[in-house]
Amino acid sequence: MLTETPLETTSLRLASPNGLVTREILQTPLRDALPSEIPLIDIAELVSGSSTLEQRKEIAAQIRCAATNTGFFYIVNHGVPLEVTDASNHAAREFFRQDLATKSRATSDGTGFHNGYRAPNTQIINPTEGVDIREAFSLRYDPRWDPLVRDQNAIPQHVRDGFGYDEDAFANTANCPAFGEALRVHFQAGLRLARTLTRAFALSLGLPEDAFDQKSEYPGCAMGVNYYPPIQGAETVVESADASTRVSIGSHTDFQLFTILWQDDTGGLQVLNREGQWIRARPVRGSFIVNIADFMQRITNDLYISTVHRAQNWSDRERVSIAFFWGFGLHESCGVLETCLAADEEPKYAEISCRDWVKKRLKDMQKLKSKE
């Protein structure tokens, strides 16, 4: 009687929503994601301003299906013009193509919030995969950019304490005048889209559409602009990393509710599916990719899946991606939602503040690094 030969696997150590874990990864050839794994969702009725509640619920049902499966989905007809993402893409390339000394003037001032420029060979998302082969520019939520904040002086101090933005995020990028304006516009588009999606997520969880509005009034959000040179040509790579697992950004999950990712047409984003196989999330012109993050998984009692992902730019050209990370305000807290509990099911997790949650996840990341 013939028996199937077990598929070869390798182990990957991760800092997960539930602490340090080891995942077994299938050593199968990298393939494109199937539509059933990363679906494309048309959200025109969410942004139209004239849709009915039933139409929005239909989209929310599609989001729920994706969130409980792979935890990733594309969105199209999202209301963000191509001109916005094209401008931020072009401005990012202009900035990152400068010499290192010029870019480094825009490095964080040491406040601990990692605003501004991050140089090559300085970032390690997952130490089991070596140093990330990328540069980055990061921005945290600035209420002055938020069109919903009408009175800056009315923001309570305990809310302000969680912001961590720079007084002038682009003070040292004046030599690229388009850079600051393009990223500010992209950030504001991210705010609008994230709030729209937050309402759709509420519907998807059987809650009133405005259930999360107050928790998102002053959101815990940030934006990261990533620049990935080709892996083969990166002179700053640490050579101790195995060539087959060198990464542009290491395997990880995101911390808060969800992430809205724009990527150029180079490709390189990989998602770990439920079978433990890496699959490609290929670029789709005019789309964003949305992925569930850790706090969303927690408050849904693990109903929605925060999925491991990474990037490898094995092309012969540079790659740019822009990630908009979205969550409730750091001063807010949330426990497991009752609508996510089946009959007689108990919550797996206690209520926790978003600030404490982020601290916990950062601590887990440090534990992962200290054990390598």
ABEGO torsion letter per residue (X at the ends): XBBBBBBBBBBBBBBBAAEBBBBBBBBBBBBBBBAAABBBBBAAAAAAGABBAAAAAAAAAAAAAAAABAGBBBBBGAGBBAAAAAAAAAAAAAAAABBAAAAAAABBAGAGAGBEBBBBGABBABAAAEBBBBBBBBBBBBAAABAABABAAABBAAAAAAAGBBABAAAAAAABAAAAAAAAAAAAAAAAAAAAAAAAAAAAAGBBAAAAAAAAABBBBBBBBBBBBBAAABAABBAABBAAABBABBBBBBABABBBBBBBAAEGBBBBBAAGBBBBBBBBBGBBBBBBBAAAAAAAGGABBBBBBBBBBABABBBBBBBBBBBBBAABBBBBBAAABBBGBBBABBBBBAAAAAAAAAAAAAAAAAAX
